């Protein structure tokens, strides 16, 4: 945590680096353009100086022998000129000019290297084509001027950069104040405080984050409420079989007749079986609630139905209920194989329990138009329309139900369908008679 860079520091570094890069490009471009302009201006000066020298020399050189012109300016040693009569005889030149021609051409611009120094030379004839003038300038003068310009540009940048960093630090700090406030508000909250955060005063960029946090708080609150309700319901449901078991054990302990004792112990064992079944259902429901949507695999509903029907057939035959499987197509769905078996097992078990002897329970697997449908239907008493939604709630058992159960079977089916993004539908097979539960999976 101590080694991590803050958002404020990251923004400051990114802005400063961006500004330096932009300024660097601007200075490089300005330097290049300045050097170009300096070369053009200096070349123009060379041409102008040669013209003036030609005009002056054409009137005076007839009377002047070879003469050296003296330097009068600090830049004079970096500027040189020569006047050649007929291009062959050196008549006048500056002190720093050599005795050989400054350029190998007699008209226009050229570059020369004299005594290890680079020179820019302009050459021209006078109008009578009698005198050839070479005017030269050392190139380091031009580079020095361009460097001076670049230095003058860079100096304010170096001075203003620390000031800019300070201003940006203050500005970014003020801009991030809503995040700091949000952090403090969340840090000061009690663990059980899941109220929504205020989005009214928040900046537009922070609002999506606060909205996502509020959605998370709402889901956590709903999850906690559901778990509390589930825990309370489970404790209530477990209290009954535990009380029954305790009562039957007490009866067996106090019984003097062997038959009475045996009957009480059988009831206690039956109570243990019911409690075990309830606990298994609770664990299955908990596992379904915790299922990760990403942990899925292709599952064949036909294979699932065949396996579950084969496992429950003996119990159905014992009650004289016929189990039928109608699955002509090998329909594949993406899901959790074990939970799909639990879903179908609960549906078949629920239908068998509520069916009368001599009837049948049908399991169908069909596939059509991008959907896979799994349905279980029976000839039992059915469920009234007004109670079809309630039977999907945990621990709910319709009035007048004779079959044993915990009231979790259909709620487990509903939860497993939800985690598989499947729809659940309950409908009567005939008018007011029988029940069909349909689970529809999307491809």
Residue pairs with C-beta under 8 A, 6 or more apart in sequence:
5 13
7 176
7 179
8 169
8 172
8 173
8 176
11 168
11 172
11 176
12 165
12 168
12 169
12 172
15 168
15 172
16 161
16 164
16 165
16 168
19 161
19 164
20 161
23 157
27 150
27 153
27 154
27 157
30 149
30 150
30 153
31 146
31 149
31 150
31 153
34 145
34 146
34 149
34 150
35 142
35 143
35 146
38 142
38 145
38 146
39 120
39 142
42 120
42 137
42 141
42 142
43 109
43 120
43 122
45 137
46 109
46 120
46 121
46 122
46 135
46 136
46 137
47 122
47 124
49 81
49 122
49 135
50 81
50 122
50 123
50 124
50 133
50 134
50 135
51 124
53 81
53 83
53 133
53 135
54 124
54 125
54 126
54 127
54 131
54 133
55 126
57 83
57 91
57 92
57 126
57 131
57 133
58 126
58 127
58 128
58 130
58 131
61 83
61 85
61 91
61 92
61 131
64 91
64 92
65 91
66 90
66 91
66 92
66 93
67 91
67 92
68 92
68 93
68 94
68 95
69 81
69 92
69 93
69 94
69 95
70 95
71 77
71 94
71 95
71 96
75 141
76 94
76 96
77 95
77 96
78 137
78 138
78 140
78 141
79 94
79 135
79 136
79 137
79 138
80 93
80 94
80 96
80 97
80 102
80 119
80 135
80 136
80 137
81 93
81 94
81 97
81 102
81 133
81 134
81 135
81 136
82 90
82 92
82 93
82 94
82 97
82 101
82 102
82 133
82 134
83 90
83 91
83 92
83 93
83 131
83 132
83 133
84 90
84 91
84 101
84 131
84 132
84 133
84 134
85 91
85 130
85 131
85 132
86 130
86 132
87 106
87 132
90 99
91 131
93 99
97 134
97 136
98 114
98 115
101 134
102 112
102 114
102 119
102 121
102 123
102 134
102 136
103 110
103 112
103 121
103 123
103 134
103 136
104 110
104 112
105 123
106 123
106 125
106 132
107 123
107 124
107 125
108 122
108 123
109 120
109 121
109 122
110 121
110 123
111 118
111 119
111 120
111 121
111 139
112 118
112 119
112 121
112 136
113 119
114 136
117 138
117 139
117 140
118 138
118 139
118 140
119 136
119 137
119 138
119 139
120 136
120 137
120 138
120 139
120 142
121 134
121 135
121 136
122 134
122 135
122 136
123 132
123 133
123 134
123 135
124 132
124 133
125 131
125 132
125 133
126 133
178 201
178 202
178 203
178 206
179 206
182 197
182 202
182 206
182 209
182 210
185 197
186 197
186 213
194 217
194 218
194 220
194 221
194 224
195 217
196 214
196 217
196 218
197 210
197 213
197 214
197 217
198 210
199 207
199 210
199 211
199 214
202 210
230 285
230 394
233 394
233 395
234 282
236 395
237 278
237 395
237 406
237 407
238 275
238 278
238 279
241 271
241 272
241 274
241 275
241 278
242 275
244 267
244 268
244 271
245 268
245 271
245 272
245 275
248 264
248 265
248 267
248 268
248 271
249 264
249 265
249 268
251 260
251 264
252 260
252 261
252 264
252 265
252 268
255 261
255 264
274 404
274 406
277 406
278 406
278 408
281 406
281 408
281 409
281 412
282 408
284 339
284 342
284 412
285 394
285 408
285 411
285 412
285 415
287 339
288 339
288 342
288 412
288 415
288 416
288 419
289 415
291 336
291 339
291 419
293 419
295 336
296 334
296 335
296 336
297 334
297 335
297 336
297 337
298 332
298 333
298 334
299 332
299 333
299 334
299 335
299 336
299 337
299 340
300 330
300 331
300 332
301 327
301 331
301 332
301 333
301 340
301 365
301 372
301 374
301 441
302 327
302 329
302 330
302 331
302 365
303 330
304 337
304 340
304 341
304 344
305 325
305 327
305 344
305 363
305 365
305 374
306 325
306 327
307 341
308 341
308 344
308 345
308 348
309 323
309 325
309 348
309 363
311 345
312 323
312 345
312 348
312 349
312 352
313 323
315 349
315 352
316 322
316 323
316 348
316 352
316 361
319 352
319 355
319 357
320 357
320 358
321 352
321 355
321 357
321 358
321 359
321 360
321 361
322 359
322 360
322 361
323 348
323 352
323 360
323 361
323 363
324 360
324 361
324 362
324 363
325 363
326 362
326 363
326 364
326 365
327 363
327 364
327 365
328 366
329 365
329 366
329 367
331 365
331 366
331 367
331 372
332 372
333 340
333 372
333 420
333 441
333 443
334 420
335 420
335 441
336 419
336 420
339 416
339 419
339 420
340 416
340 420
342 412
342 416
343 412
343 413
343 416
343 417
343 439
344 363
344 374
344 376
346 409
346 410
346 412
346 413
347 376
347 409
347 413
347 437
347 439
348 361
348 363
348 376
349 409
350 405
350 409
350 410
351 361
351 376
351 377
351 378
351 380
351 435
351 437
352 361
352 378
353 403
353 404
353 405
354 378
354 380
354 381
354 401
354 403
354 435
355 361
355 378
355 379
355 380
356 379
356 380
359 378
359 379
359 380
360 378
360 379
361 376
361 377
361 378
362 375
362 376
362 377
362 378
363 374
363 375
363 376
364 373
364 374
364 375
364 376
364 377
365 372
365 373
365 374
366 372
366 373
366 375
367 373
370 442
370 443
371 440
371 441
371 442
371 443
372 440
372 441
372 443
373 438
373 439
373 440
373 441
374 438
374 439
374 440
374 441
375 436
375 437
375 438
375 439
376 436
376 437
377 429
377 434
377 435
377 436
377 437
378 429
378 434
378 435
378 436
379 429
379 433
379 434
380 434
380 435
381 433
382 428
382 429
382 432
382 433
382 434
382 435
383 391
383 398
383 426
383 428
383 435
384 398
387 398
388 426
390 396
390 398
391 398
391 410
391 426
392 410
392 411
392 413
392 414
392 424
392 426
393 411
394 407
394 408
394 411
395 406
395 407
395 408
395 411
396 407
396 411
397 405
397 407
410 437
413 424
413 437
413 439
414 424
417 423
417 424
417 439
420 441
421 441
421 442
422 439
422 440
422 441
422 442
423 439
423 440
424 437
424 438
424 439
425 437
425 438
425 439
425 440
426 435
426 436
426 437
426 438
427 435
427 436
427 438
428 434
428 435
428 436
429 435
429 436
